[in-house]
Amino acid sequence: MTTAPAPDAEAVARAVGAVTDPEIRRPLAELDMVRAVRVDGDVAHVEIALTIVGCPAADRIERDVRAAAASVPGIAGVDLAVGVMTPAERSALTERLRGGRARAMPFGPDSLTRVIAVTSGKGGVGKSTLTANLAVALAERGLAVGLIDADVHGFSIPPLLGLVEPDGLPPQPTRINDLMLPPVAYGVKTISIGMFLPRDQPAAAVAWRGPMLHRTVSQFLTDVFFGDLDVLLLDMPPGTGDVAISVGQLLPHADVLVVTTPQTAASDVAVRSGLVAGQTGQHVIGVVENMAAMTLPDGSVLDLFGAGGGAAVAAALSASAPDAPPVPLLGSVPLSVALRRGGDTGVPVVVGDPTDAAARAISAVADALARTGRGLAGRPLPFTPR
């Protein structure tokens, strides 16, 4: 009769080190958060260090570490000691997360991340709802997705993604020195000015002018640690104001997706947002028509806001740049009770009711975007040949 080998500290260390920090999305061993591991008999003694005091992910990390240690054959008990990183350890961590690079905006022209600014000519066309659902649909396709709520005055992304705490406010990002870790919902790393408003003023309004708006967008792009992203979406404010100009300056290589509704009042001004993008060097990749005709249960069609606006915007933007590829109409999203309900409950329709007509239309747009990633031509790759 053979006896099972006694558990060793190295096996426990491997199991604990493989646990992923839910905010940073990297293993604890890679983050130097595992301080010590030893085994006495069948009890594993583990010591870890959280990034900050009051770390929001503390309970989950502790639970996952206990489960990982207990999963090692021969371990019957886990004694877990939880500490906090020293200032020097946090500084080393932030430098490691930045890859040893100085504080800088990581989404420049040489970045492998595709940046898509979602714009509209006017408010009320459902741009934020579409952006949130597109982000979730892209994440469902296995892409690493980030989302910046750049609509500083009319921020609405957190509740659309269910990022609401019991007090009704969005969660605040965890700060590690000058880095901010964005909350994650449905696989989408998200940041919004709504996460930074005073907790005792839940109805506070943001009344800022150009310089403050520019600094906010710049800080979101520079100080928020998104990690390696495939796609970064920006939910832009409607129109062609300060934020649109700032994004054009900071991200002149970004792609632009224009959202409109079918009626002329929306489509005419939507063209202007696309034209401004072209003036800053950005590339309009397509148009999405929202609130299009819906099919009623009796088979009749209700085109509450008319028809043809999306195609008209695509045609006008194509005509404005005859030497460039034509701007396509990527999708027409019908009016949908399920889409509206998902926005109210914080469960995006592409997750909560994927067979709904609006969810299918949004998913088709996500498929089109996923097929047309950024090309590598003309850009240096992040390695040096020997």
Disulfide bonds with the S-S distance in Angstrom:
none
